[in-house]
Amino acid sequence: MKVEEATKIADKQIEKLAAALAAGQSEALKQYFSSMSRMYKYSFRNLLLIFSQKPDATFVAGFNSWKKQKRWVKKGEKGIVIIAPMPVKIEQEKPEDPEMVTRFRAGYVFDVSQTEGEAFAELGSVTGEPGEHLKNLKALIEARGIALSYEADLGGADGMSKGGAIVIRSNQSSAQEFSVLVHEFAHELLHHGEVEKQSKTVRETEAEAVAYVVTEGVGLSANSASSNYIQLYQGDQDTLEMSLAAIQKTATTILSGLFPD
């Protein structure tokens, strides 16, 4: 498959998501966020490609990456197409100073269910408590220079993002505290500065989506029954695409900090 064909598949998936949201159906987007929580290092367009080809994928990697983990692709399994960056050296007048540019090619990955071999430890072993992830999340926030404090009463809110400071309501369960902290951290990373021009509805939905992805990513059960992801669609497919890209980038930043290589 060529890059152009793969790009068309991703574009078609965006169209399907937009159409579903326009029709008041958010289940497909929720499934997409669940995929993102498990495969957050892939770009949002590659996630769309993976999701469109294998909706039940839980963790994907390339053929050689699986071999390094002593797992092998089962005979007859069909690869999942993604768009892979490829650095290319462009020769200049001075050979010692070549220019590097990035081009793209179609690549293939395989889901863990398509492989066999040694046991595979999936991301996020936590079930009901965040454990060390809560402490590590606080360290990430501190490393960004964001002040974190607690108050007994926030006027009905569980947390607040103030642009350089986060305030959390005290006496929450550790699981709830983790989710609220991610939500407010997402606001800090996404919604201060020029992006404040977005509506409050979109900002809150984006932050809640990041919280869902990260919470699921560490193995906690993310309760998003009250989350209306339909609100990400404002009648404009380009705006939806921008939101999905921002959600993926922010969730990746947080999860990469919680699970450093």
C-alpha positions as CSV (number, residue, x, y, z in Angstrom):
1,M,0.0,0.0,0.0
2,K,1.2,3.5,-0.9
3,V,1.4,6.4,1.5
4,E,-1.4,8.2,-0.5
5,E,-3.7,5.2,0.0
6,A,-3.0,5.0,3.7
7,T,-3.6,8.8,4.0
8,K,-7.0,8.4,2.3
9,I,-7.9,5.6,4.8
10,A,-7.0,7.9,7.8
11,D,-9.0,10.8,6.2
12,K,-12.0,8.5,5.7
13,Q,-11.8,7.5,9.3
14,I,-11.9,11.1,10.4
15,E,-15.0,11.6,8.2
16,K,-16.6,8.6,9.9
17,L,-15.9,9.9,13.3
18,A,-17.2,13.3,12.4
19,A,-20.4,11.8,10.9
20,A,-20.9,9.7,14.0
21,L,-20.5,12.7,16.3
22,A,-22.8,14.8,14.1
23,A,-25.4,12.0,14.5
24,G,-25.0,12.1,18.3
25,Q,-23.0,8.9,18.6
26,S,-19.7,9.1,20.5
27,E,-19.0,5.4,21.1
28,A,-16.6,5.1,18.2
29,L,-14.6,8.1,19.5
30,K,-14.5,6.5,23.0
31,Q,-13.1,3.3,21.4
32,Y,-10.5,5.4,19.6
33,F,-9.5,7.0,22.9
34,S,-9.1,3.5,24.4
35,S,-6.8,2.5,21.5
36,M,-4.9,5.7,22.1
37,S,-4.4,4.8,25.8
38,R,-2.6,1.6,24.8
39,M,-0.7,2.9,21.7
40,Y,-0.1,6.5,22.7
41,K,3.3,6.7,20.9
42,Y,1.7,6.5,17.5
43,S,0.5,9.7,15.8
44,F,-3.3,10.3,15.8
45,R,-3.4,9.5,12.1
46,N,-1.6,6.2,12.5
47,L,-4.0,5.4,15.4
48,L,-6.9,6.0,13.0
49,L,-5.2,3.7,10.5
50,I,-4.7,1.0,13.2
51,F,-8.2,1.5,14.5
52,S,-9.8,1.2,11.0
53,Q,-8.0,-2.0,10.2
54,K,-8.1,-3.8,13.5
55,P,-10.5,-2.1,16.0
56,D,-9.6,-4.7,18.7
57,A,-5.9,-4.1,18.6
58,T,-4.4,-3.7,22.1
59,F,-0.6,-3.2,21.4
60,V,1.2,-3.1,18.1
61,A,4.8,-3.2,17.1
62,G,6.9,-3.8,14.0
63,F,8.1,-7.3,13.0
64,N,11.7,-6.7,14.3
65,S,10.5,-5.0,17.5
66,W,8.5,-8.1,18.3
67,K,11.6,-10.3,17.6
68,K,13.5,-8.2,20.2
69,Q,10.9,-9.1,22.7
70,K,11.2,-12.8,21.7
71,R,7.8,-12.9,20.1
72,W,7.2,-13.8,16.5
73,V,4.5,-13.0,14.1
74,K,2.2,-16.0,13.4
75,K,2.3,-17.5,10.0
76,G,-0.3,-16.0,7.6
77,E,-1.0,-12.9,9.7
78,K,-1.6,-9.7,7.7
79,G,0.2,-6.6,8.7
80,I,-1.5,-3.3,9.8
81,V,-0.5,-0.4,7.6
82,I,0.8,2.7,9.1
83,I,2.6,5.8,7.8
84,A,6.2,5.7,8.8
85,P,8.7,8.6,8.7
86,M,11.9,8.0,6.8
87,P,14.9,10.4,7.1
88,V,16.6,10.9,3.7
89,K,20.0,12.5,3.1
90,I,20.0,15.2,0.4
91,E,23.4,15.8,-1.1
92,Q,24.7,19.4,-1.0
93,E,27.5,21.1,-2.8
94,K,29.6,20.4,0.2
95,P,29.6,16.6,0.7
96,E,30.5,17.0,4.4
97,D,27.3,19.0,5.1
98,P,24.3,16.9,3.7
99,E,20.8,18.1,4.4
100,M,18.4,15.6,6.1
101,V,14.7,15.7,5.2
102,T,11.8,13.5,6.3
103,R,9.8,11.6,3.8
104,F,7.1,9.1,4.5
105,R,6.5,5.5,3.4
106,A,3.9,2.8,4.2
107,G,5.1,0.5,7.0
108,Y,3.5,-2.5,8.8
109,V,2.9,-3.4,12.4
110,F,1.3,-6.4,14.1
111,D,-0.9,-6.6,17.1
112,V,0.2,-8.7,20.1
113,S,-2.7,-11.1,19.3
114,Q,-1.0,-11.8,15.9
115,T,2.2,-12.9,17.6
116,E,3.4,-15.8,19.8
117,G,6.4,-16.4,22.1
118,E,7.4,-15.2,25.5
119,A,4.9,-13.6,27.8
120,F,4.2,-9.9,27.1
121,A,3.7,-7.4,29.9
122,E,1.2,-4.8,28.6
123,L,1.2,-1.2,29.7
124,G,-0.7,-0.4,32.9
125,S,-0.9,-3.1,35.5
126,V,-2.9,-1.0,38.0
127,T,-6.5,-1.9,38.4
128,G,-8.1,0.2,41.1
129,E,-5.4,2.4,42.6
130,P,-2.8,4.6,40.8
131,G,0.0,3.5,43.1
132,E,3.4,5.1,42.2
133,H,1.8,6.8,39.1
134,L,0.2,9.4,41.4
135,K,3.5,10.4,42.9
136,N,5.2,10.3,39.4
137,L,2.4,12.5,38.0
138,K,3.0,15.1,40.7
139,A,6.7,15.0,39.9
140,L,5.9,15.6,36.2
141,I,3.8,18.6,37.1
142,E,6.5,20.0,39.4
143,A,9.1,19.5,36.7
144,R,7.0,21.8,34.4
145,G,7.3,24.5,37.0
146,I,3.6,24.2,37.9
147,A,2.7,24.9,41.5
148,L,0.3,22.2,43.1
149,S,-1.8,22.9,46.2
150,Y,-4.8,21.5,47.9
151,E,-7.9,23.1,49.4
152,A,-10.9,21.7,51.3
153,D,-13.5,23.6,49.2
154,L,-13.3,24.7,45.6
155,G,-16.9,25.8,45.3
156,G,-18.1,22.5,43.9
157,A,-15.1,21.8,41.6
158,D,-12.7,19.0,42.1
159,G,-9.7,20.9,40.6
160,M,-8.7,24.1,38.9
161,S,-6.0,25.1,36.4
162,K,-4.8,28.7,36.8
163,G,-2.0,28.9,34.3
164,G,1.2,28.0,36.2
165,A,-0.7,26.6,39.2
166,I,-3.1,23.7,39.9
167,V,-5.4,23.6,42.9
168,I,-7.0,20.2,43.8
169,R,-9.8,19.6,46.3
170,S,-8.5,17.6,49.2
171,N,-9.9,14.3,50.6
172,Q,-10.5,12.7,47.2
173,S,-9.7,9.0,46.6
174,S,-6.2,8.4,45.1
175,A,-7.8,7.2,41.8
176,Q,-10.1,10.3,41.6
177,E,-7.2,12.6,42.5
178,F,-5.1,11.0,39.7
179,S,-7.8,11.6,37.1
180,V,-8.5,15.2,38.3
181,L,-4.8,16.0,38.3
182,V,-4.4,14.7,34.7
183,H,-7.4,16.8,33.7
184,E,-6.0,20.0,35.2
185,F,-2.5,19.2,33.9
186,A,-4.0,18.8,30.4
187,H,-5.5,22.3,30.8
188,E,-2.1,23.6,31.7
189,L,-0.5,22.0,28.7
190,L,-3.2,22.9,26.2
191,H,-5.3,25.8,27.2
192,H,-3.4,28.8,28.4
193,G,-2.3,31.5,25.9
194,E,-3.7,31.8,22.4
195,V,-5.6,28.5,22.6
196,E,-8.0,30.1,25.1
197,K,-9.9,31.4,22.1
198,Q,-11.5,27.9,22.0
199,S,-14.9,27.6,23.7
200,K,-15.0,26.4,27.3
201,T,-17.0,23.3,26.2
202,V,-14.2,22.2,23.8
203,R,-11.5,23.0,26.3
204,E,-13.2,20.9,29.0
205,T,-13.9,18.0,26.6
206,E,-10.3,17.9,25.4
207,A,-9.0,17.9,29.0
208,E,-11.5,15.1,29.9
209,A,-10.4,13.1,26.9
210,V,-6.7,13.4,27.9
211,A,-7.7,12.3,31.4
212,Y,-9.6,9.3,29.9
213,V,-6.6,8.2,27.8
214,V,-4.0,8.6,30.5
215,T,-6.2,7.0,33.2
216,E,-6.8,4.0,31.0
217,G,-3.2,4.0,30.0
218,V,-2.0,3.3,33.6
219,G,-4.5,0.6,34.0
220,L,-7.2,2.4,36.0
221,S,-10.8,2.1,35.0
222,A,-11.8,5.5,33.5
223,N,-15.4,6.4,34.3
224,S,-16.4,8.6,31.5
225,A,-20.2,8.0,31.7
226,S,-20.7,11.8,32.1
227,S,-18.2,12.7,29.3
228,N,-19.9,13.9,26.2
229,Y,-17.2,13.6,23.5
230,I,-19.8,14.7,20.9
231,Q,-18.9,18.2,22.1
232,L,-15.5,17.9,20.3
233,Y,-17.4,18.2,17.0
234,Q,-18.5,21.7,16.4
235,G,-19.8,21.2,12.9
236,D,-16.3,21.5,11.5
237,Q,-14.2,18.4,10.6
238,D,-10.9,20.4,10.6
239,T,-11.6,21.5,14.2
240,L,-12.3,17.9,15.3
241,E,-9.0,16.9,13.7
242,M,-7.1,19.6,15.5
243,S,-8.6,18.5,18.8
244,L,-7.8,14.9,18.3
245,A,-4.2,15.8,17.4
246,A,-3.9,18.0,20.5
247,I,-5.4,15.2,22.7
248,Q,-3.0,12.6,21.4
249,K,0.1,14.9,21.8
250,T,-0.8,15.8,25.3
251,A,-1.7,12.3,26.4
252,T,1.6,11.1,24.9
253,T,3.5,13.8,26.8
254,I,2.0,12.7,30.1
255,L,2.2,8.9,29.5
256,S,5.8,9.1,28.2
257,G,6.7,10.8,31.5
258,L,5.0,8.1,33.5
259,F,6.5,5.3,31.5
260,P,10.0,6.6,30.4
261,D,11.9,4.3,28.1
